[in-house]
């Protein structure tokens, strides 16, 4: 399937695809905006997860503490996924993705 991603996010999408061992090809698309087209055999749902992880990686690298991973709500509420990411980064704590903070903190407070 072909997936189009804005050029600013495309290096992070490529990084996540490589990290997760997902084969892909990509090419730059010039036009009204600058985009990268990724071709991969994963489902649309899995690619949305890749995009989510790419945004987290972008936030992590832009943060004042890039050694602390940024996790999405989806990753933070899944103990197996959270542990795998913390182990990958060699961290014992994490920050929630900016877009998911309210949702996550309401979930945690409800427990």
C-alpha positions in Angstrom: 0.0 0.0 0.0 1.1 3.5 -0.7 1.1 6.0 2.2 1.8 9.7 1.8 3.5 11.5 4.7 4.5 15.2 5.0 8.2 15.6 4.5 8.9 16.9 8.0 7.7 13.7 9.5 9.1 11.3 6.9 12.6 10.8 8.5 10.9 9.7 11.7 8.5 7.4 9.9 11.5 5.8 8.1 13.2 5.5 11.5 10.2 3.7 13.1 9.8 1.4 10.1 13.5 0.4 10.3 13.3 0.1 14.1 10.4 -2.3 13.8 11.9 -4.2 11.0 9.1 -3.3 8.5 10.3 -3.4 4.9 9.5 -0.3 2.9 10.4 1.8 -0.1 10.0 5.5 -0.3 10.2 8.4 -2.8 10.0 12.1 -2.6 6.9 13.8 -4.1 7.2 17.4 -5.2 4.1 19.5 -5.8 1.9 21.8 -3.8 3.5 20.6 -0.6 6.5 18.4 0.0 5.7 14.8 0.8 7.2 11.4 0.9 5.4 8.4 -0.4 6.0 5.1 1.5 5.2 1.8 0.1 4.8 -1.0 2.6 2.8 -4.2 3.0 1.4 -3.2 6.5 -2.3 -2.4 7.2 -3.7 1.1 7.5 -4.1 0.6 11.2 -0.5 -0.5 11.7 0.7 2.4 9.6 -1.3 4.8 11.9 0.6 3.3 14.8 3.9 3.9 12.9 2.8 7.5 12.4 2.0 7.8 16.1 5.4 6.4 17.0 7.1 8.8 14.5 5.4 11.8 16.2 6.6 10.6 19.6 10.2 10.2 18.2 10.0 13.7 16.7 8.9 15.1 20.1 11.6 13.1 21.9 14.4 14.5 19.7 13.1 18.1 20.0 12.7 17.9 23.8 15.3 19.3 26.3 15.7 15.8 27.6 16.0 13.5 24.6 17.2 10.6 26.7 13.7 10.3 28.1 11.4 8.5 25.6 8.0 10.0 24.6 5.2 7.5 24.5 1.7 7.7 23.0 -1.4 6.9 25.0 -1.6 3.6 23.2 1.9 2.6 24.2 1.7 3.9 27.7 -1.5 1.9 28.6 -0.1 -1.3 27.2 2.4 -2.7 29.8 4.1 -5.0 27.3 4.6 -2.3 24.7 5.6 0.3 27.3 8.3 -2.1 28.8 9.6 -2.9 25.3 10.0 0.8 24.5 11.6 1.6 27.9 14.0 -1.3 27.4 14.8 -0.1 23.8 15.7 3.4 25.1 17.3 2.1 28.3 15.0 4.3 30.4 13.0 3.8 33.5 10.6 6.7 32.9 8.8 8.3 30.0 6.9 11.4 28.9 3.4 11.2 27.3 3.0 12.6 23.8 1.8 16.1 24.0 -1.5 15.3 22.1 -2.3 12.5 24.5 -1.5 14.1 27.9 -5.0 15.0 28.9 -6.4 11.6 27.9 -3.7 9.7 29.7 -3.8 11.7 32.9 -7.6 11.3 33.1 -7.2 7.5 32.6 -4.5 7.2 35.2 -6.5 9.3 37.8 -9.5 7.1 37.2 -7.6 3.9 38.2 
